[in-house]
């Protein structure tokens, strides 16, 4: 397809015909923003749930698993699991990612994976898109939002999130900036819970990573260690399995790929701010979903991270940035090429510094 400016402007006066963010409101009062890209990659954002990604599809094929009754209106009185929408992205954090716990020092109670996914966007900025001023050949459309995770006399963290869509490409880019706007140091645990479902994840799907080593989280994961990369048929009562990967890279850029024979989802990021990668396998009947989860932490909670020396702290005024890229590979040749790139990364790379497992 010819996505050049000359061709498009010959045929339309409004770029929304080809790429757009479209906001509406559900009957339950939740705002939704549908992202449309003529590449075939389309998804729905939830401004009232951390601007996370809910439904997502590529050329009509679902990319994710959805929870019955979702999307759920944010309710701090319900548990995180009751509020889990599924969806392509659930952001875990900003100060806690891991199991429910009581803080060893302060006595604070924390639910599973923190509060971020229940936060509402305070400001939403729509960019109507622009042609690259350097060459005028590529077109991007942006959407931004600001979130504050704060409490009186407590943590004051602000996250600025931007989604970027490149016209005609089966890709999306997330830019997150987190700043400690308070006057005391604050813990930062940020984990991108990317939830991939049927038909992309099914019997025969495989996870390809440039791993130096893979560590099972517990006894349940140890049982499936020999087949951690392979996905089997849905089964009743399957106990979730979690694996921590110490990845390799020649340049600190990281790629992982979840794919079957003819299509796959690649997730890219940089190890400078996200040295950790967690794999969540859940091939249970009816809730068949896999998590591929880059982060500045593993989902162990503040207590364990503090004891292990893995807990990142942001000083007052300090800011850190995260970039996450999703890319669809369509066709056997594209999957094979992406697989070979990751295998080369594993062969030529060195274990990521800062990943302490």
C-alpha atoms as a printed R data frame, in Angstrom:
    type eleno elety resid chain resno       x       y      z
1   ATOM     1    CA   UNK     A     1   0.000   0.000  0.000
2   ATOM     2    CA   UNK     A     2   1.225   3.478 -0.890
3   ATOM     3    CA   UNK     A     3   0.975   5.650  2.246
4   ATOM     4    CA   UNK     A     4   2.819   8.623  0.759
5   ATOM     5    CA   UNK     A     5   1.575  12.135  1.437
6   ATOM     6    CA   UNK     A     6   1.114  12.812 -2.272
7   ATOM     7    CA   UNK     A     7  -1.101   9.764 -2.740
8   ATOM     8    CA   UNK     A     8  -3.248  10.308  0.355
9   ATOM     9    CA   UNK     A     9  -3.835  14.002 -0.299
10  ATOM    10    CA   UNK     A    10  -4.985  13.168 -3.822
11  ATOM    11    CA   UNK     A    11  -7.755  11.031 -2.374
12  ATOM    12    CA   UNK     A    12  -8.803  12.616  0.938
13  ATOM    13    CA   UNK     A    13  -8.823  15.959  2.754
14  ATOM    14    CA   UNK     A    14  -9.059  14.403  6.216
15  ATOM    15    CA   UNK     A    15  -6.389  12.101  7.636
16  ATOM    16    CA   UNK     A    16  -8.918  10.643 10.088
17  ATOM    17    CA   UNK     A    17  -9.949   8.455  7.193
18  ATOM    18    CA   UNK     A    18  -6.664   6.579  7.675
19  ATOM    19    CA   UNK     A    19  -5.558   7.066 11.284
20  ATOM    20    CA   UNK     A    20  -7.294   8.443 14.360
21  ATOM    21    CA   UNK     A    21  -8.043   8.334 18.090
22  ATOM    22    CA   UNK     A    22 -11.833   8.339 18.611
23  ATOM    23    CA   UNK     A    23 -13.235   9.039 22.080
24  ATOM    24    CA   UNK     A    24 -16.648   7.921 23.349
25  ATOM    25    CA   UNK     A    25 -18.377   6.930 26.598
26  ATOM    26    CA   UNK     A    26 -19.786   3.535 27.565
27  ATOM    27    CA   UNK     A    27 -23.200   3.136 29.259
28  ATOM    28    CA   UNK     A    28 -21.402   2.512 32.575
29  ATOM    29    CA   UNK     A    29 -19.821   5.977 32.332
30  ATOM    30    CA   UNK     A    30 -16.320   4.833 31.404
31  ATOM    31    CA   UNK     A    31 -14.514   6.746 28.689
32  ATOM    32    CA   UNK     A    32 -12.950   4.760 25.874
33  ATOM    33    CA   UNK     A    33 -10.655   5.867 23.078
34  ATOM    34    CA   UNK     A    34 -10.478   3.704 19.982
35  ATOM    35    CA   UNK     A    35  -7.201   3.830 18.089
36  ATOM    36    CA   UNK     A    36  -7.605   3.265 14.356
37  ATOM    37    CA   UNK     A    37  -4.707   2.619 11.994
38  ATOM    38    CA   UNK     A    38  -5.099   1.512  8.397
39  ATOM    39    CA   UNK     A    39  -2.297  -0.980  8.945
40  ATOM    40    CA   UNK     A    40  -4.918  -3.250 10.529
41  ATOM    41    CA   UNK     A    41  -3.663  -2.824 14.102
42  ATOM    42    CA   UNK     A    42  -6.528  -1.387 16.157
43  ATOM    43    CA   UNK     A    43  -7.040  -1.131 19.906
44  ATOM    44    CA   UNK     A    44  -9.092   0.503 22.660
45  ATOM    45    CA   UNK     A    45  -7.678   2.655 25.461
46  ATOM    46    CA   UNK     A    46  -9.252   3.152 28.893
47  ATOM    47    CA   UNK     A    47  -8.565   6.697 30.198
48  ATOM    48    CA   UNK     A    48 -10.310   5.831 33.486
49  ATOM    49    CA   UNK     A    49  -8.121   2.752 33.982
50  ATOM    50    CA   UNK     A    50  -4.602   4.120 33.619
51  ATOM    51    CA   UNK     A    51  -4.955   4.646 29.849
52  ATOM    52    CA   UNK     A    52  -4.193   0.936 29.550
53  ATOM    53    CA   UNK     A    53  -4.954  -1.019 26.389
54  ATOM    54    CA   UNK     A    54  -8.187  -3.010 26.500
55  ATOM    55    CA   UNK     A    55  -9.369  -4.853 23.353
56  ATOM    56    CA   UNK     A    56  -6.824  -5.102 20.552
57  ATOM    57    CA   UNK     A    57  -6.846  -6.801 17.191
58  ATOM    58    CA   UNK     A    58  -4.857  -7.149 14.008
59  ATOM    59    CA   UNK     A    59  -6.819  -7.503 10.768
60  ATOM    60    CA   UNK     A    60  -9.809  -8.684 12.771
61  ATOM    61    CA   UNK     A    61  -7.906 -11.264 14.834
62  ATOM    62    CA   UNK     A    62  -7.874 -10.703 18.583
63  ATOM    63    CA   UNK     A    63  -4.540 -10.155 20.265
64  ATOM    64    CA   UNK     A    64  -5.638 -10.444 23.876
65  ATOM    65    CA   UNK     A    65  -7.881 -12.087 26.463
66  ATOM    66    CA   UNK     A    66 -10.812 -10.154 27.950
67  ATOM    67    CA   UNK     A    67 -12.325 -10.626 31.400
68  ATOM    68    CA   UNK     A    68 -16.090 -11.336 31.535
69  ATOM    69    CA   UNK     A    69 -18.025  -8.157 32.334
70  ATOM    70    CA   UNK     A    70 -15.079  -5.894 31.539
71  ATOM    71    CA   UNK     A    71 -14.116  -3.134 31.250
72  ATOM    72    CA   UNK     A    72 -14.710  -2.678 34.962
73  ATOM    73    CA   UNK     A    73 -15.230   0.745 36.493
74  ATOM    74    CA   UNK     A    74 -12.362   1.485 38.899
75  ATOM    75    CA   UNK     A    75 -13.269   0.455 42.448
76  ATOM    76    CA   UNK     A    76 -10.691   0.673 45.222
77  ATOM    77    CA   UNK     A    77 -12.983  -1.427 47.413
78  ATOM    78    CA   UNK     A    78 -12.661  -4.464 45.145
79  ATOM    79    CA   UNK     A    79  -9.558  -6.622 44.790
80  ATOM    80    CA   UNK     A    80  -7.142  -6.206 41.887
81  ATOM    81    CA   UNK     A    81  -8.153  -9.601 40.495
82  ATOM    82    CA   UNK     A    82 -11.828  -8.639 40.557
83  ATOM    83    CA   UNK     A    83 -10.908  -5.451 38.696
84  ATOM    84    CA   UNK     A    84  -8.628  -7.142 36.147
85  ATOM    85    CA   UNK     A    85  -9.883  -6.354 32.640
86  ATOM    86    CA   UNK     A    86  -7.402  -8.491 30.793
87  ATOM    87    CA   UNK     A    87  -6.688  -6.442 27.705
88  ATOM    88    CA   UNK     A    88  -3.418  -6.081 25.864
89  ATOM    89    CA   UNK     A    89  -1.783  -3.915 28.540
90  ATOM    90    CA   UNK     A    90  -2.343  -3.634 32.276
91  ATOM    91    CA   UNK     A    91   0.217  -1.364 33.916
92  ATOM    92    CA   UNK     A    92   1.418  -2.614 37.307
93  ATOM    93    CA   UNK     A    93   2.821  -0.065 39.767
94  ATOM    94    CA   UNK     A    94   3.756   2.620 40.324
95  ATOM    95    CA   UNK     A    95   5.088   1.815 43.779
96  ATOM    96    CA   UNK     A    96   4.245  -1.890 43.990
97  ATOM    97    CA   UNK     A    97   4.214  -4.852 41.598
98  ATOM    98    CA   UNK     A    98   3.726  -8.308 43.025
99  ATOM    99    CA   UNK     A    99   1.522 -10.189 45.508
100 ATOM   100    CA   UNK     A   100  -0.555  -8.497 48.222
101 ATOM   101    CA   UNK     A   101   1.560  -7.592 51.237
102 ATOM   102    CA   UNK     A   102   1.868  -5.571 54.419
103 ATOM   103    CA   UNK     A   103   4.916  -3.323 54.441
104 ATOM   104    CA   UNK     A   104   7.619  -4.617 56.781
105 ATOM   105    CA   UNK     A   105   8.461  -1.080 57.911
106 ATOM   106    CA   UNK     A   106   5.327   1.078 57.756
107 ATOM   107    CA   UNK     A   107   2.548  -1.516 58.046
108 ATOM   108    CA   UNK     A   108   0.949  -0.202 54.833
109 ATOM   109    CA   UNK     A   109  -1.325  -2.719 53.107
110 ATOM   110    CA   UNK     A   110  -0.821  -3.185 49.391
111 ATOM   111    CA   UNK     A   111  -3.023  -5.104 46.956
112 ATOM   112    CA   UNK     A   112  -1.740  -7.182 44.055
113 ATOM   113    CA   UNK     A   113   0.234  -5.132 41.500
114 ATOM   114    CA   UNK     A   114  -0.490  -1.680 42.899
115 ATOM   115    CA   UNK     A   115  -2.977   1.069 42.128
116 ATOM   116    CA   UNK     A   116  -1.978   2.511 38.770
117 ATOM   117    CA   UNK     A   117  -4.491   0.655 36.614
118 ATOM   118    CA   UNK     A   118  -7.329   2.183 38.679
119 ATOM   119    CA   UNK     A   119  -6.212   5.783 38.148
120 ATOM   120    CA   UNK     A   120  -8.096   8.230 35.913
121 ATOM   121    CA   UNK     A   121  -6.397  10.458 33.376
122 ATOM   122    CA   UNK     A   122  -6.304  14.037 34.651
123 ATOM   123    CA   UNK     A   123  -5.441  15.550 31.289
124 ATOM   124    CA   UNK     A   124  -5.831  14.073 27.818
125 ATOM   125    CA   UNK     A   125  -4.089  15.744 24.903
126 ATOM   126    CA   UNK     A   126  -5.026  14.942 21.328
127 ATOM   127    CA   UNK     A   127  -2.495  15.594 18.597
128 ATOM   128    CA   UNK     A   128  -4.132  15.656 15.177
129 ATOM   129    CA   UNK     A   129  -1.076  14.060 13.653
130 ATOM   130    CA   UNK     A   130   1.769  15.365 11.567
131 ATOM   131    CA   UNK     A   131   4.017  14.518  8.656
132 ATOM   132    CA   UNK     A   132   7.670  14.113  9.575
133 ATOM   133    CA   UNK     A   133   9.122  17.587  8.943
134 ATOM   134    CA   UNK     A   134  12.486  16.146  7.908
135 ATOM   135    CA   UNK     A   135  11.258  14.219  4.891
136 ATOM   136    CA   UNK     A   136   7.459  14.584  4.784
137 ATOM   137    CA   UNK     A   137   7.117  10.876  4.074
138 ATOM   138    CA   UNK     A   138   5.960   9.400  7.389
139 ATOM   139    CA   UNK     A   139   2.882  10.361  9.388
140 ATOM   140    CA   UNK     A   140   2.350   9.906 13.141
141 ATOM   141    CA   UNK     A   141  -0.581  10.466 15.430
142 ATOM   142    CA   UNK     A   142  -0.158  11.027 19.182
143 ATOM   143    CA   UNK     A   143  -2.344  10.848 22.273
144 ATOM   144    CA   UNK     A   144  -1.156  11.843 25.746
145 ATOM   145    CA   UNK     A   145  -2.386  11.711 29.342
146 ATOM   146    CA   UNK     A   146  -1.182  12.591 32.845
147 ATOM   147    CA   UNK     A   147  -1.684  10.465 35.974
148 ATOM   148    CA   UNK     A   148  -0.876  11.141 39.604
149 ATOM   149    CA   UNK     A   149  -0.373   8.381 42.148
150 ATOM   150    CA   UNK     A   150  -0.305  10.306 45.386
151 ATOM   151    CA   UNK     A   151  -1.488  10.458 48.961
152 ATOM   152    CA   UNK     A   152  -1.420  13.246 51.522
153 ATOM   153    CA   UNK     A   153   1.872  13.070 53.453
154 ATOM   154    CA   UNK     A   154   2.819  10.116 51.264
155 ATOM   155    CA   UNK     A   155   4.204   9.253 47.838
156 ATOM   156    CA   UNK     A   156   3.783  11.815 45.056
157 ATOM   157    CA   UNK     A   157   4.498  10.263 41.657
158 ATOM   158    CA   UNK     A   158   3.373  11.639 38.307
159 ATOM   159    CA   UNK     A   159   3.305   9.637 35.077
160 ATOM   160    CA   UNK     A   160   3.006  11.265 31.662
161 ATOM   161    CA   UNK     A   161   1.992   8.722 29.020
162 ATOM   162    CA   UNK     A   162   1.977   9.143 25.263
163 ATOM   163    CA   UNK     A   163   0.790   6.719 22.598
164 ATOM   164    CA   UNK     A   164   2.240   7.122 19.115
165 ATOM   165    CA   UNK     A   165   0.806   5.508 15.973
166 ATOM   166    CA   UNK     A   166   2.887   5.392 12.768
167 ATOM   167    CA   UNK     A   167   0.552   5.424  9.774
168 ATOM   168    CA   UNK     A   168   0.500   2.208  7.794
169 ATOM   169    CA   UNK     A   169   2.730   0.321 10.231
170 ATOM   170    CA   UNK     A   170   1.469  -2.555 12.355
171 ATOM   171    CA   UNK     A   171   3.119  -0.998 15.406
172 ATOM   172    CA   UNK     A   172   2.436   1.220 18.389
173 ATOM   173    CA   UNK     A   173   4.814   3.032 20.713
174 ATOM   174    CA   UNK     A   174   4.305   3.933 24.376
175 ATOM   175    CA   UNK     A   175   6.355   6.680 26.014
176 ATOM   176    CA   UNK     A   176   6.110   6.954 29.806
177 ATOM   177    CA   UNK     A   177   7.858   9.554 31.963
178 ATOM   178    CA   UNK     A   178   7.645   9.092 35.749
179 ATOM   179    CA   UNK     A   179   8.619  11.980 38.041
180 ATOM   180    CA   UNK     A   180   8.789  12.179 41.811
181 ATOM   181    CA   UNK     A   181   7.054  15.517 42.369
182 ATOM   182    CA   UNK     A   182   7.200  15.122 46.166
183 ATOM   183    CA   UNK     A   183   9.897  16.118 48.631
184 ATOM   184    CA   UNK     A   184  10.924  12.644 49.856
185 ATOM   185    CA   UNK     A   185  12.361   9.609 48.031
186 ATOM   186    CA   UNK     A   186   9.728   7.260 46.599
187 ATOM   187    CA   UNK     A   187   9.842   3.602 45.520
188 ATOM   188    CA   UNK     A   188   9.271   2.935 41.824
189 ATOM   189    CA   UNK     A   189   8.085  -0.464 40.627
190 ATOM   190    CA   UNK     A   190   6.771  -0.390 37.053
191 ATOM   191    CA   UNK     A   191   5.836  -3.579 35.219
192 ATOM   192    CA   UNK     A   192   4.120  -3.706 31.822
193 ATOM   193    CA   UNK     A   193   1.695  -6.638 32.034
194 ATOM   194    CA   UNK     A   194   1.200  -7.410 28.318
195 ATOM   195    CA   UNK     A   195  -1.576  -9.989 28.101
196 ATOM   196    CA   UNK     A   196  -1.672 -11.993 24.870
197 ATOM   197    CA   UNK     A   197  -4.527 -14.374 24.124
198 ATOM   198    CA   UNK     A   198  -6.094 -16.690 21.555
199 ATOM   199    CA   UNK     A   199  -5.680 -17.084 18.606
200 ATOM   200    CA   UNK     A   200  -2.166 -15.627 18.733
201 ATOM   201    CA   UNK     A   201  -1.434 -17.708 21.828
202 ATOM   202    CA   UNK     A   202  -2.581 -21.281 21.315
203 ATOM   203    CA   UNK     A   203  -1.157 -24.781 21.136
204 ATOM   204    CA   UNK     A   204   2.060 -24.503 19.127
205 ATOM   205    CA   UNK     A   205   2.825 -20.875 20.004
206 ATOM   206    CA   UNK     A   206   6.379 -20.234 21.181
207 ATOM   207    CA   UNK     A   207   8.122 -17.483 23.147
208 ATOM   208    CA   UNK     A   208  11.491 -16.512 21.685
209 ATOM   209    CA   UNK     A   209  13.828 -14.489 23.912
210 ATOM   210    CA   UNK     A   210  17.575 -13.788 23.959
211 ATOM   211    CA   UNK     A   211  17.880 -15.401 27.384
212 ATOM   212    CA   UNK     A   212  21.137 -16.015 29.226
213 ATOM   213    CA   UNK     A   213  19.199 -17.981 31.825
214 ATOM   214    CA   UNK     A   214  15.597 -18.597 32.857
215 ATOM   215    CA   UNK     A   215  14.572 -19.001 36.496
216 ATOM   216    CA   UNK     A   216  11.250 -20.584 37.573
217 ATOM   217    CA   UNK     A   217   9.474 -18.589 40.278
218 ATOM   218    CA   UNK     A   218   8.305 -21.528 42.389
219 ATOM   219    CA   UNK     A   219   7.585 -25.253 42.472
220 ATOM   220    CA   UNK     A   220   4.672 -24.949 40.026
221 ATOM   221    CA   UNK     A   221   6.923 -23.252 37.484
222 ATOM   222    CA   UNK     A   222   9.712 -25.765 38.088
223 ATOM   223    CA   UNK     A   223   7.373 -28.514 36.860
224 ATOM   224    CA   UNK     A   224   7.065 -26.746 33.498
225 ATOM   225    CA   UNK     A   225  10.627 -25.464 33.231
226 ATOM   226    CA   UNK     A   226  11.662 -27.747 30.346
227 ATOM   227    CA   UNK     A   227   8.798 -26.416 28.211
228 ATOM   228    CA   UNK     A   228   8.637 -22.806 29.429
229 ATOM   229    CA   UNK     A   229   8.900 -21.469 25.854
230 ATOM   230    CA   UNK     A   230   6.175 -23.705 24.383
231 ATOM   231    CA   UNK     A   231   2.411 -23.346 24.732
232 ATOM   232    CA   UNK     A   232   0.139 -26.354 24.916
233 ATOM   233    CA   UNK     A   233  -3.609 -26.913 24.606
234 ATOM   234    CA   UNK     A   234  -5.980 -25.373 27.136
235 ATOM   235    CA   UNK     A   235  -6.480 -27.603 30.170
236 ATOM   236    CA   UNK     A   236  -8.680 -27.635 33.260
237 ATOM   237    CA   UNK     A   237  -7.167 -26.399 36.503
238 ATOM   238    CA   UNK     A   238  -3.801 -25.415 35.039
239 ATOM   239    CA   UNK     A   239  -1.692 -23.761 37.783
240 ATOM   240    CA   UNK     A   240  -0.107 -20.531 36.545
241 ATOM   241    CA   UNK     A   241   3.630 -20.663 35.873
242 ATOM   242    CA   UNK     A   242   5.974 -17.678 36.105
243 ATOM   243    CA   UNK     A   243   9.532 -17.476 34.802
244 ATOM   244    CA   UNK     A   244  12.145 -14.737 35.182
245 ATOM   245    CA   UNK     A   245  14.461 -14.262 32.178
246 ATOM   246    CA   UNK     A   246  17.941 -12.744 32.342
247 ATOM   247    CA   UNK     A   247  18.227 -11.446 28.787
248 ATOM   248    CA   UNK     A   248  21.230 -10.756 26.562
249 ATOM   249    CA   UNK     A   249  21.875  -7.936 24.119
250 ATOM   250    CA   UNK     A   250  24.847  -6.487 22.242
251 ATOM   251    CA   UNK     A   251  23.548  -2.927 22.649
252 ATOM   252    CA   UNK     A   252  21.050  -2.977 25.571
253 ATOM   253    CA   UNK     A   253  18.108  -2.962 23.140
254 ATOM   254    CA   UNK     A   254  15.810  -5.904 23.878
255 ATOM   255    CA   UNK     A   255  13.291  -7.842 21.777
256 ATOM   256    CA   UNK     A   256  11.050 -10.766 22.643
257 ATOM   257    CA   UNK     A   257   8.638 -12.492 20.295
258 ATOM   258    CA   UNK     A   258   5.497 -14.506 20.980
259 ATOM   259    CA   UNK     A   259   4.574 -16.232 17.745
260 ATOM   260    CA   UNK     A   260   3.080 -19.197 15.985
261 ATOM   261    CA   UNK     A   261   3.926 -20.276 12.443
262 ATOM   262    CA   UNK     A   262   2.480 -17.349 10.525
263 ATOM   263    CA   UNK     A   263   2.137 -14.331 12.816
264 ATOM   264    CA   UNK     A   264   3.502 -12.959 16.064
265 ATOM   265    CA   UNK     A   265   3.753 -10.054 18.481
266 ATOM   266    CA   UNK     A   266   7.174  -8.561 19.175
267 ATOM   267    CA   UNK     A   267   7.788  -6.286 22.169
268 ATOM   268    CA   UNK     A   268  10.855  -4.014 22.171
269 ATOM   269    CA   UNK     A   269  12.367  -1.901 24.944
270 ATOM   270    CA   UNK     A   270  15.689  -0.651 26.297
271 ATOM   271    CA   UNK     A   271  17.414  -2.275 29.252
272 ATOM   272    CA   UNK     A   272  18.708   1.022 30.669
273 ATOM   273    CA   UNK     A   273  15.475   1.589 32.572
274 ATOM   274    CA   UNK     A   274  13.910  -1.894 32.259
275 ATOM   275    CA   UNK     A   275  16.495  -4.625 32.849
276 ATOM   276    CA   UNK     A   276  13.929  -7.269 33.896
277 ATOM   277    CA   UNK     A   277  11.606  -9.545 31.935
278 ATOM   278    CA   UNK     A   278   8.918 -11.839 33.376
279 ATOM   279    CA   UNK     A   279   6.917 -14.518 31.548
280 ATOM   280    CA   UNK     A   280   3.488 -15.506 32.876
281 ATOM   281    CA   UNK     A   281   1.897 -18.682 31.476
282 ATOM   282    CA   UNK     A   282  -1.758 -19.379 32.154
283 ATOM   283    CA   UNK     A   283  -3.132 -21.957 29.716
284 ATOM   284    CA   UNK     A   284  -6.171 -22.750 31.847
285 ATOM   285    CA   UNK     A   285  -9.422 -23.462 30.053
286 ATOM   286    CA   UNK     A   286 -11.473 -20.287 29.571
287 ATOM   287    CA   UNK     A   287  -8.735 -17.985 30.897
288 ATOM   288    CA   UNK     A   288  -6.043 -18.893 28.377
289 ATOM   289    CA   UNK     A   289  -3.612 -15.958 28.417
290 ATOM   290    CA   UNK     A   290   0.110 -15.319 28.582
291 ATOM   291    CA   UNK     A   291   1.870 -12.309 30.062
292 ATOM   292    CA   UNK     A   292   5.087 -10.934 28.584
293 ATOM   293    CA   UNK     A   293   6.226  -8.367 31.109
294 ATOM   294    CA   UNK     A   294   9.170  -5.971 30.793
295 ATOM   295    CA   UNK     A   295   9.838  -3.788 33.823
296 ATOM   296    CA   UNK     A   296  12.272  -2.087 36.150
297 ATOM   297    CA   UNK     A   297  11.441  -4.909 38.570
298 ATOM   298    CA   UNK     A   298  10.083  -8.427 38.832
299 ATOM   299    CA   UNK     A   299   6.629  -8.916 40.402
300 ATOM   300    CA   UNK     A   300   7.867  -9.696 43.903
301 ATOM   301    CA   UNK     A   301   6.559  -6.719 45.912
302 ATOM   302    CA   UNK     A   302   8.325  -3.948 47.778
303 ATOM   303    CA   UNK     A   303   9.338  -6.048 50.776
304 ATOM   304    CA   UNK     A   304  11.179  -8.703 48.776
305 ATOM   305    CA   UNK     A   305  12.670  -6.168 46.364
306 ATOM   306    CA   UNK     A   306  14.016  -4.093 49.255
307 ATOM   307    CA   UNK     A   307  15.616  -7.118 50.911
308 ATOM   308    CA   UNK     A   308  17.175  -8.271 47.643
309 ATOM   309    CA   UNK     A   309  18.566  -4.824 46.813
310 ATOM   310    CA   UNK     A   310  16.371  -4.559 43.722
311 ATOM   311    CA   UNK     A   311  14.008  -1.770 44.811
312 ATOM   312    CA   UNK     A   312  14.517   1.395 42.754
313 ATOM   313    CA   UNK     A   313  14.037   4.711 44.565
314 ATOM   314    CA   UNK     A   314  13.314   8.052 42.893
315 ATOM   315    CA   UNK     A   315  14.770  11.112 44.588
316 ATOM   316    CA   UNK     A   316  12.661  14.290 44.874
317 ATOM   317    CA   UNK     A   317  12.452  15.870 41.427
318 ATOM   318    CA   UNK     A   318  13.999  12.834 39.738
319 ATOM   319    CA   UNK     A   319  12.500  11.600 36.478
320 ATOM   320    CA   UNK     A   320  12.930   8.333 34.594
321 ATOM   321    CA   UNK     A   321  11.640   7.418 31.139
322 ATOM   322    CA   UNK     A   322  10.363   4.187 29.607
323 ATOM   323    CA   UNK     A   323   9.682   3.300 25.974
324 ATOM   324    CA   UNK     A   324   7.788   0.204 24.865
325 ATOM   325    CA   UNK     A   325   7.194  -0.766 21.238
326 ATOM   326    CA   UNK     A   326   4.678  -3.342 20.016
327 ATOM   327    CA   UNK     A   327   5.077  -4.701 16.504
328 ATOM   328    CA   UNK     A   328   3.074  -7.331 14.598
329 ATOM   329    CA   UNK     A   329   4.920  -9.699 12.279
330 ATOM   330    CA   UNK     A   330   2.547 -10.995  9.612
331 ATOM   331    CA   UNK     A   331   3.430 -14.127  7.651
332 ATOM   332    CA   UNK     A   332   5.867 -16.990  8.051
333 ATOM   333    CA   UNK     A   333   8.758 -15.080  6.471
334 ATOM   334    CA   UNK     A   334   8.318 -12.128  8.818
335 ATOM   335    CA   UNK     A   335   8.158 -14.420 11.850
336 ATOM   336    CA   UNK     A   336  11.274 -16.271 10.742
337 ATOM   337    CA   UNK     A   337  13.196 -13.032 10.199
338 ATOM   338    CA   UNK     A   338  12.226 -11.701 13.654
339 ATOM   339    CA   UNK     A   339  13.167 -15.045 15.224
340 ATOM   340    CA   UNK     A   340  16.591 -14.987 13.581
341 ATOM   341    CA   UNK     A   341  17.225 -11.439 14.830
342 ATOM   342    CA   UNK     A   342  16.546 -12.520 18.416
343 ATOM   343    CA   UNK     A   343  18.694 -15.637 18.025
344 ATOM   344    CA   UNK     A   344  21.540 -13.445 16.734
345 ATOM   345    CA   UNK     A   345  21.060 -11.142 19.715
346 ATOM   346    CA   UNK     A   346  21.409 -14.131 22.017
347 ATOM   347    CA   UNK     A   347  24.560 -15.354 20.251
348 ATOM   348    CA   UNK     A   348  26.330 -11.977 20.098
349 ATOM   349    CA   UNK     A   349  24.999 -10.244 23.189
350 ATOM   350    CA   UNK     A   350  26.095 -10.141 26.795
351 ATOM   351    CA   UNK     A   351  23.883 -10.563 29.877
352 ATOM   352    CA   UNK     A   352  22.089  -7.340 30.763
353 ATOM   353    CA   UNK     A   353  23.784  -5.477 33.602
354 ATOM   354    CA   UNK     A   354  21.405  -4.371 36.341
355 ATOM   355    CA   UNK     A   355  19.333  -7.558 36.139
356 ATOM   356    CA   UNK     A   356  19.913  -9.177 39.523
357 ATOM   357    CA   UNK     A   357  17.994 -12.424 39.792
